[in-house]
């Protein structure tokens, strides 16, 4: 029996949600020279060799620079 993208089985096998990774990959690709790098616990997206975001399980991690850190850390969902 085959797996469907984004199912719990795939998350366990890959350590990240395939659907969240695909959405992130599409968004990051619009920013220029982007690459995905498999990590032990997820998938990281790099732009110009610098980490910009990643997917771990079903969670999206986003890098915020010093000027945006206070704003990004506020709200309903940030985990710092």
N, C-alpha and C positions, 0 to 999 in steps of 0.2 A: 504494500500500500504506500503510495507516495505522500509526501508532506505538502501541505499548503503553506505558502509564504505567510509568515507572521503568526503561525500557530504556536501553541505552547511547546510542542515537540521541537520545533525549529529553534525556539529561544533557548531551550536546554542544550541543544546540540551546538549552537553558535554563540551562546552567551549574550546575544542581543536580538532584538526584534527586527526581522527582515523588512517589514513594512516601514518602520521608523527609520531604518538605515537607508532605504531607497528614497524616502522623502528628503532626508538630510542630504543624500548624495546629489539629488536634483537641485536643491537650493544652493549647495556649495559650488556646484559646477558653474553656476552663473557668475561666480566671483572671479573667474580666471583659472589660472593653473592650479588645479586642485587634485589631491590624491587621497585615497582611503588607505589606512594602515590597520591591519588586524592587530589587536592587543589581546592579552590573555583574558581579559574580562569584558571585551567589547570591541567596538570599531571606532577609530579616531579619523577625523577628516582634517587634512592639512591643506593650507594655502601658502604657496611659496615656501614650503618646509616648516611652517609654523602651525601649531595646533589651533584650530578655531572652534571645533565642536566635536562631539562624539556621542555614541549610543552605547549604553550599558543596560542590558536587560530591556525594559520598555521605557527607560528614562533617557531623556536628551540632556547632555551636558554642554554648556556653552561657555566659552572663555569670554570674560569681561575685562576690559582694560581698567587701569586705575581710575580714569575719569568717569567710567560708567559703573564701577563696582557698587557704590552705595545705592544707586537706582536699581541695578540688576538684583541686588540682594533683598530688595523689598518685594512684597507681594505674597500671593497665596502659595506658590510652589517651590521657591528656592530652597535647596538643601546645601548649606555651607559647612 
